[in-house]
Amino acid sequence: MLFSYSIPRALSSLSVNWRASLNSMLIIAASLSVLGTGVLLYVNVIHFSRIWLSNTTVSLFLGGGIPAVHRDRIVTQVRDDPHVVRAWLVSPREGMEVLGAKLGSDHGLLAGVDIESLPYTVDFEVAAGDREHIHALAAKFIALDGVDEVVYGERALENVRLFFQIAQGVGMFFIALILLSSFMIVSNAIRLSLHTRQDEIGILAAVGATHGVIRSSFIIEGMLLSFAGYLLAIGIIWLGFQIIVAALSWNEATMIVKERAIFFSLDVLLVSMGASMLVGAVGSHVSVSGLLRRIEG
C-alpha cells in the first residue's frame, strides 16, 4: 500500500498544489538556513577555541623598568619549575615583529605603537600532560616580584565561558522556535491538501480504508516537504560557507581560519535531516487526525 498508493498519491498532491508546496518549502528552507548558519558559526567558534587551547604557551607580562638581571632571574625561576618544558624572554621589539608577521599586509596598524612603552614578556610551555597544572603555575608566577600579568588560553576561555552558556541557551530557544514554525508550516500545507482531497478521504473511509492508510499519504507529503526544504537550506548554508571561507585570505590569521574552518559532519547532517522529516511527519499526522475525527463525528 505504501508504494502502490501512499507515495504516488503524496507526489501527485504536491504536484497539483505546487504553488502552495513551493511556498511552504521556501519558508521551511529560509527558517532552517537561519538556524543552520547560527549553529555552524557556533560549531566553528568552539572548534577554533579547542585549537587555540591546544597551545600550551603561557605569557608573563613583566613590569616596566625592571633591570635585565631581574628579568633573567625570572626566566631562570620559570625554567626551574618541573612542569615547564622551556621558557624564553621576549623583548618588546621581538613581540612587535611576531605580531607584525601575523598581521601580514595589515602590519601598518602597528605603525603608531611606541615600542618603548611595551613590556617584556616571559613565554613558557608546559608538557601536554601537565596542562592541568597551568592554573597553579599561573598563580605561582603571578606572585613573583616584577610579574604584572599572566595570559594563557584557559584563562581567556574562562572569561568567555559565560558567553557560550548564554549562546547555548539562546540557541536552544531559537531551535525550538524554528522547529515549531516548521511544524506549523507543514501542518498548514497539509490542511490545504486535506481541503482539496476531502471527497477522496470520504470515499476511502466509506470503502473501509483504515485511518493508517488515509494518513500515510499525507504524512509522506509532509515529510517530502520538510525534506525538500531541508535540502535547499543545506545547499544555501554550504554555498554561504564556501563564499565566506574563500574570501578569508587577508592575512596569516585569516588564512588559518580558512584552512581549518569546518562544515557539518555527515552524521550531523543525517540526524538533522531525520529530525526535520520527523517534524514534518508529526505536523501532517496532527492535521489529518483532526479531520478524521470530524469525519467520524
N, C-alpha and C positions, 0 to 999 in steps of 0.2 A: 504493500500500500504506500510505503514511503516513496519508492521510486516510480510507482505507476501513477500515483495521484498527488501526493503532498508536494514533492519538489517541483514537478511540472506546473502544478497549479500556482505555487508561490511565484515561480518565474513569470508565468502568464499575467498574474496580478500586478507584478512590478512593471511589466512592460506596458500594460494597459493604462496604469496610473503613473506613467513615467515622470511626468512633471512633478507631481507630489513626492514621488520616490526620490527624484534627483534633489529636490529642495531639502528633504529630510536628511539625505546622505551628506549634502554640503554643510548643513548645520552641525551634524554629528562630527564631520571632519574638522570643521573650524574649532569646535569645542575641544576635541581631542588634540588638535595641533597646539593650542594654547597650553593645555595641560602637559602634553609631552615635552614641549620646549622648556617649560619650567622645571620639569623633572630631570631632563637631560642636563640643564645648566647646573642643577644641584648635584647630580651624579659627578659631573666633571670637577666641581669645586671640591667635593670630598676626595676625588681621585688625586687631584693635584696637592691637596693637603697631606695625603698619605705619602706622596712622593717627596714633598718638602720635609716631612718628618723623618724620612729615611736618612736625611743629612744629619750626622751626629756632631756637627761643628757647633761649638759654643763660643760666644764672643764676650770678653770682659772689656768694658769701656773704662779707660783709666782717666783719672782727674787731670786737669791741666797743670802745667808747671812741675810735674814730677821729674826729678833728676833721672838721668839714664841708668845710674846704678840701681835706683829703686825699681825702675821698670824691669831691669834684668833680674832683680831679686824675685819679683812677682812671677816672671816666666819660669824661673827655677822652681819656685814653690808649686806652681801648677804642674810642671813636668814630673815632680817627685810623687804626685798622687798616683797610687797603683791603678786607678781606673782610667787614667789619661794615656792615650796611645802616643800622641805627640802634641807639642804646643809651640807656637811661634809668635813673635812680636810683629805687628803690622803698623807701619808709620802712617800718618795722615796722607802723605803723597802716594804711598803704595795702595792704600784704601781707595783713593780717588781714581787711580789708574785701573783698578779692578772694576770699580763701579762704571767708569767710562767705557771699558771694554764690553760690559754687559748692556749698556745703553746703545752701543753701536752708533748708528747715524744720529742718534739723539744726544750724543755726548755734549753737545753745545749747551744743554740745560745746566751743566755744572760750571759754565764759564764764570759766573759771578760768585762762586763759592770761595771763601777765604780759607785756604788750606791750613794756615797757621792756627785758625780757630778750631780745627777739628781735633778730636782726641786720638791718642794712641790706643790700639786695642791689642789684647792678647787672645788669639784664637787657639782653641784646642779641640781635639777629637777624642771621643771615647770609643771603646770597642762596642760592636753591635750588641754583644751580650750584656753589656753594662749600662744599657740605656735607662734601666730603672733607677740608676744612681744619679741621673742628671740633676734631678731636683735637689738632692742632698749636696752635690758638688756646687750647684749654683748658690745655695745657702752658705756653703763653706767659703767660697771665693768672694762673695759679696762682702764678707766680713773683713777681708784683707784691707789693710791700710793702702789707700790710693785707688781702689776699685770703686767706681761710681755706679755702674750698671752692669747687669748680666742679661744677655739676649740669647735665646735659644728657641728652637721650634716648638717644643711642648708648651713653653710659657706663652708664646704667641697664640697657639691654638686654644689655650685656656681662655684667653681674652675674647675669642670669638665663639666659644662653645655655646654660650647663651644664645647667640645669634642663630646658630644652627638648630638649637632646640626650638626656638620660636619659628624658624623657617619650616621645620618639620610639622609643627602644629598647624601653621597656616596652610602648608601644602596638603595635609590630610583633609582640612576643611574644604579646600578647592577641589580636591579629588572627589570627595563625597558630593559636592555641589554639581560638578560636571557629570558624574555618573547619574545623578538624579535627573539632570537635564536631558541626558541621553535616553534615560528610561522614559521620560515624558514625551520626547520627540518620537521615539519608536511607537509608544503607546498611541499617540495621536495619529500617526501614519497608519497604524493597523485599524484604528477606528474608522478612518476614511475607507479603507479597503473593506471593512465589515459592512459599511453603509452601502457600498456598491454591490455587495455579494449576499445581501440578506435573503433574496429569493433562493439562491443556491444553498444557503445554510438551512433554510426551511425545508427544502426538498431532501437534503441529506438526512435531516432529523426525521422526516416523515418516512423515509425508507429504512430507518433503523440504524443509521450510521452512529457509531459511538462518539462521545464527546472528544475522545482522544484523536479519532480520525479527523473530526472537524477542526480541532485545534491545530493539528500538526502542520497544515499548510500555512496557517497564519504565524505560527511560531517560527517556521523556517523562513518565512518572509521577513519577519523582524530580525532574525539572525543574519540574513543576507544583507539587509540594510545596514546593520551595525558593522558587518564585515567589510562592506564596500567603503563605508565612512572611515573605518579604521585604516584600511589600506591607503586611502587618499591622505589621511592625516600623517601616516608614517612617511609617505612619499614627500609631503611638504616639509616635515621635520628634517628628513635626510637631506633634502635639497638645501634647506637653510643652513644645516650643519656644514655641508660641503662648501657653500659660498663663504661662510664665516671663516672656516679653517683655511681655505685657500687665500683669504685676504690677510692672514696673520704672518706677514713676512717683513714687518717694520724693522725689527732688530733681533738681537740674540734671544732676548727674553720671550718675545712673541713667537719666535721660531720654535722654542722649546714647547710652548703651548700647542703650536701647530702639529708638532711631531708626536705629542703624547695625548692629545685630545681623544676621547673615546666616545663611541656611539653605543646604543643599547646592544646588549648581547642577544644571541638567538633565543636563549631561554627566556629572557625578559620579554622579548617580542612575542613569543608564543603564549606566555602566560597572560600578557596584557590583551592579546587578541582573543584568547579564550574568555577573559573577563568581559570584554566588550560584547562578544556574541552572547554571553550569558545574560547580560543586562538587556539586550535585545529580545532574547527568548522570554525573560520574565515579564518585560513590558507587554509583549504580544499575548502572553498567557493571561495576564490580568485583564486586558481588553476583551479578548474573546470569551473568557469565562463570564464576564459581566453580561455579555449579550446572550450567552446560552442560558443563564439564569432567568433572564427576562423572557426568553422564548418558552422555557418550561413553565414560568409563571402564567 
